Amino acid sequence: MSDSWYYDFMNLNHAVSRALIDGKLPYEIHYIKDIMSTKVGMFKYKNIERIPNLTSQILEMALLFSNFLCFYQHPALGWILCRYVTDTNFNEYLRPKKVNLIALNGTPLATAVPYEDIVLARDNSMDIIPFITINEYICKIHKVEQTVFKTLAIASLPIALVANKKMGKQLNEIAKQLGNANPLIVGDDSLLDIVKGFNIDVPVSPLDIYELKQKYRNECLSSIGIYSVEEKRERIVTQELVNQNDYTDFVYQDCKMERERLVRELNKRDPSLELILIETYEVNVNEGIEEDAKKAHAVAKADGTYEKNTNPEKEVLEYGRG
């Protein structure tokens, strides 16, 4: 995938086809459905079709992969979503006085437009591209998955074979047979004297690595305002769940407020638009957490893995590894 994130993901079929021809399928493709498409589908806009050629998906995709976005009422095109580039003149608070406007396809739209004439479109109050954060977590998850495969390979063949160079080909064959769980190794009489083996200790359990992958995934979801909790936890503290959900809700509310501001400002400048923000996903900060904790207690007691809490000031669920 090229450096043009927005173009590639707005033209996903073309990007994937090109990547398959090149033999370099981007790893990010595997997470589009689970993470990125969820982010794009979190908000919709009623009556957005009143802005020519614009849809909720196009707007949210642009917010996911771009910053410095704005709406501008073009004399010939009407309202249009585009990118702005500031000039060199700023006020005392570094607010630009004039901007140049470029369409999402790269076509110049207008120059020296007063900053007050545009309506800013931002995913978050810092106007940081969400995909940068998502891609960082995806890279971490990818690294963890590679470690899982390496750990499984070591676990399936937990020994190293050592011999002289002359035994190289024979060692490769022995390792291949051991990797295929073949207990029968054929060799000459000197094989036992020449080949030495020593055990390789797996430093970490593949399950622990998998749980780290889940942790990164959940952190990634929280960073875009989607509440998620690990499916299996040995120790669940209710207050920790509340704190995590609070953080996720703050992220979500920031995204929501930016979109509410956008809709409000567009409707103010052009009442005929009558835009309405629709939330397709909503974070519930504290609702259900205590009830979930009680259910977890009951399940743990039923399967015999519950350990009584010794700290009366905190509600803690202790689980064994059963």
N, C-alpha and C positions, 0 to 999 in steps of 0.2 A: 504494500500500500504506500502511496506517495505521501509527501508532506502535506498535501492539500486534503486535510481531514474532511472538511465540509463537502468538497466535491466528491470524494470517494464514497462517503456514506450517503449522500443524496443520490448518487448513481451507483448503488451497491452492486447491482448485477454486473455492470461493466467492470467495476473494480475487482470483484471476485473472479470473473472470467479471465481478466488480464493476469491476475495473480496465479490462477491455475495453469495458464499457458506458460508463465515464467517459472512455475514450480515453486513459488514462494507465497503460499497462502498465509496471510497475516494471522497471527495467533488471536488477535482481537476479535476476529469473526466469531469465535466460539462463545463470546460473552455478549454479543449484540442482543440476542433474544432475552437473556436473563437480566442484564443490568441496563444496557443503554436504551433498549426499547421500552423498558419500564420507566426510565427517566423521561423519555419523550412522551409517554402516555399519561403522565401524572396530571397534566393540565390541558384543558380544551377551552375554546373560545366560541361562544355562541355569536352568530352573525358575522363571523370573521370573513365569510365569503363576500361581504360587501366591500372588502378591499380586494381589488382585482388580482386574480390568480393566486391568492394567499390561502393557505389552510393552517389548521392548528399544528399539524405535523411539520410543515415547513418552518413555521415560527419556532417550535420547540427544538427542531434539529439545528436551526441556526444558533439558538441560544446555547445548545450543547457544545457546539464546535467553534463558536466565534464570540468575540467581544467587540466593543466599539460599534454596536448595532444601534440603529435608530429608525424611526418612521419619519417620512418626509412627504408633504403634500406637493407633489410635482405638478407644475402648470399643465403638462400634457398627459401624464400618466396617472394623476391622482395620488392617493396614498400608496406608498411603496416602502417595503422593508429593505434597508440598505446598510452599508457600513459607512462610517464617517472617519475622516482623517483630519486632524487638527492642523492649523497653520502655526506660525511662529509667534503669534500675538496672543498673550494671556493677560488676564487681570491679576490683581494682587493675590488671589487665591488659586492661581494656576488654572483658572477656568478659561477655555478658549473663546475668543471673540468671533472667529469665523471658522468654518469647516468645509472640506470638500467631500462630496458624496459619491460613493461607488456602489453599483448594484452588486448583488451576490455573485453574478456571473462575471464580474470584473469590468463591466461597462461603466464609464464615467457618466454621472447623472447631472451634477451641478457643482459649481465652484463658488467659493467665497460666500457660502450661505451663513447667515447669522445663527449663532449657536442656539438662540432662543426659538428659532423656527423649527427645530427638530425635537422629536420626542424620544428620549433614550429608552432602549429596550435591553434589559440586563437580566441575567439569570439570578444573580445575587448582588448584594449591595456593594461588593468589592469589584464586580464586573470581571471576575476570574473565570476563565473557560473551564467548565466542569469536566470536560474530557481529559484535561491535563491530570486532574486528580484521579479519575477513573483509570486512565492508562497507567498511572504509577502503581495503583493497586493490582492491575492486571499483570504487570511485569513481575510484581512480588509473587502473585499466585502462580504464574508460569514458572518462576524459579523454584518455588516449593514443590510443584508437580514434578519438575525434573529431578529434584532431590528424592522424591518418593520412588521414582523409577530406578534411580541408582541404588537406593537403599534396598528395594526389593530384589535387585540383581545380586547385591552382596549377600542378602539373606538366603537366596536360593543357591549360592555357591560361596559359602563363608570360609574358603581357604584360598591361599595363594601358592602357586607352584613355582619352584626355583630350580634352575638347572643351567648348564652351559649353553652356548650359542648353537652347538650342534644339535641340541635337543629341541630347538625352537618349534619346528613343525610338529614334532611328536607331542610337545606340550600343548600346542593349540588343539590338537585332536583330543588329547586327554581332557582339557578344559571343556571342549564342546560336548564330549560324552557325559562328563559330570553335570554340565548344565542341563542336559536332557534327562537327567536322573538315571543314567545307565550305570548300574553297579559293576559291569564287566569291563575291565580295562586290560587290553592285550598289549604286551610289550616284551622286549628281550630280557635276559636274565639280569642285565645291569640296571634295569629301570629303577628298581627299589633303591639301589645304591646311589644313583645319580640324581634322581628327582627328590627334592625335599619339599615338604609342605608345612605351612603354619596357618593357624586359624586367624580369621579376620573378625574382630568384634564389631557388630553393628552398633554405632554410637547412639542411635536413637531409634525408637520404634516407628514403623511406618504409620501407625495409628496416630501417634503424637504429631507427626508431620502433617497428616491429613487434617487434624484439628487446627493446626496453625493455618492451613489453607482456608478453612471455614472462618477462622478469626479475621483474616484479611478480607475475605468476601463480605463479612458482616460489617466491618469497618468501612469498606467501600460503599455499601448500601447506606450506612448512616451518614456518610459524607455528602450524599445527595438527597438526604431527607427521608430515607426509607428505613423503617424500624425492622430490625432483624436480630434474632438471638440464636446462639449456638444450640443445635438440636440436643447434644449430649453434654452435660456439664457435671463434673464431680462435686462442685460446690456452688450452690446458687444462693446469693444474698439478695433479698428483695430490694433493699435500698440501692444496691448496685444496678439492678434492672431499672429502677425509677430514674437514677442518674443518667444511665445510658439513653433511656427514652427521652429524657429532658433534652439532652444534647441533640438527638435526632430531630426533635420537635423544633428546636431553635433553628436548625438548618432549614427545615421545611418551611417554617414561618417566614424566614428571610426570603426564600424563593417565592412564596405566596405573596408577600407584601410588595415585592418588586413587580410582579405581574398585576396586582391590583392597582398599583400606581400607574402602570402603563395603560391599562384599560380606562382608568379614571381620566387620565390626561388626554387620551385619544377621544373619548366621549365628550370631554369639555371643549376640545377644539373643533370637533365635528359631531354634533348631537345625532346626526342621521345614521351614524355607525351603530349605535346602541349595542356596543360590545358587552358581553357578560362572561366573567371568568367562571369556569366550571372545574371543580376539584374532583378528579377521579380517584384520588388516593388521599386519605387523611390520617394523620398520626394522632392516636389517642395516648396522651401523656401517661396518666396513671391508671386509667380504667382497665380493670381486668387483671392487673399484675398480682394483687393480693389473692384473687380467686385462683389464678394460675399456680401460685405458690402452694395454696391449699391442695389443689389437685395433684401437684407434684409430690407433696407429703403423702397423700393417700396411695399413689402409685408406688412410691418407694417402700412404704410399709407393706404393701401387698406382695411385692417381689422380694422382700427381705433385705433390701439394700439401704434402708433408712437408718441413720444413726442419730440418736437424740441430741438436740441442740443443748450445749452447755452454757451458752451465753444468752441470758434472758433479755438483754437489751437489743438484740438483733435477731431477726428471723432468718435462720440459716438452714438450708437443706444440705445434708451431707450424703453423698452417694459413694458407694464402692465401685469398683471397676467390673462388677459381675457380668 
